Amino acid sequence: MEPAKFDQLLATLQTLAVALSTPRQMVPVDRQLWDSTSCATYFNVSASHFMQRMAPLPDFPRPINIASGSSRTARWKAGEIMAWADARQERSRQSKRATTSAISGA
C-alpha cells in the first residue's frame, strides 16, 4: 500500500475510533416517538395492519401529528403504546381466568 493511502486510511480510522468512543445521548424508550412502522414492529404486524386495524381502535393512544415539510406525520408516544399493550394483555388474562373459573365452577 502506498504511504499516502496508508496515512489517509489511518486518519480515517482514528476519526472513526473517536466518533465511536464518544457516548451518544440515548432517549429512554418510554420517551421516544414511534412512527407507524416502529409501532408495527413492536406488535409484530405489518404497517398496513397496524394503521388499518390497531391505530383506529377507540382505546388506542392518540397520535401526535408532527409537521415535516409540507406533510404531517403521525407519531405515537412509545410509553403509551407499551402501556396500552400491557393493559390489553392484562384484560385478556383476566377474561381467560374468569372464563376458566366459570367453566370449572359450573
N, C-alpha and C positions, 0 to 999 in steps of 0.2 A: 504494500500500500504506500502511496506517495506520502511524504511527510506532511504536506499541506492538507491532504484529505484526512490524514490521521488526526491532525490538530483540530480540524473542523469537527470531526466525529467526537473527539474528546470534549470539546467545548459544548457540543450539543448534549452529550451525556451528563456533563456537570450541571448544565441548566436544568435538565430533566430531573436529576437527583435532588436539586434544591426544591424544585416545584413539588416533587413527591414527598419530600420531608416536611414541607410546610403544612401544619394542620389546617384543615378546612372547617369552617363553621357548619355543623350539621343541624338542620332543623328537625326537632323531635317529630316523630311520625304523627303524633296526635295534633300537631300544629301545622302539618302540611296541607296543601290544597291539591286535590287529585282531579284529573280530568276523567272523562268517561272511560278511556282506555285503562287508566290506573284502577278505577273502581271495578271495571270488568275483570281485570287481572286478579284483584283481591277476592272476588267472588268466583273466579274460575269459570267465567262465562264469556261469550263474545260481546264486543262493544255494542252491537246492534241489539242483542238480547237485553243487555243492561239498560239501554236507552228506551227500548220499547216495552219491556216488562217490569223492570225494577224501579227505575227512576220515577215513573208516573204513580207508583203506589202512594196512597194518601198519607201513610205514616212514614214514608221515606224522607230523609232530610232534604230540605230545600237547597238548591244550588245557589252559588254566588255567581252572578254574571260579571265577568271581567272583560272590559273593552280591550281588544287587541287590534289595533289598526282600525279598519272600517267595520269589523265584525265584533260580535260579543261571544265570548267563550264561557261555557258553564264549568264551574269548578265546585267541588264538594269538600267540606272540611273532613279530613281523614278520620279525626277523632269521632265525629258524629256518625260517619259511616260504620266504623268499628263498633260503636255503642249500639247502633241500630241492629247490626248483625248479631251482637251478643244478646240483646233483648229478644230478638225474634227467635233465636235458638233456645233461650230460656223458656219462652212461651210454648215452643214446640215440645220441650221436655216435660213441662208441667201438664200439657194437654195429653201427652202419652201416658204419664203417671196416672192421671185421672181416669183415662180410658182403661188402663190396666187394672186399677183398683176397682173400678165399677164392674168390670168383667169378672174378676176373681171374687168379688164380694157378692155377686148375684147368684 
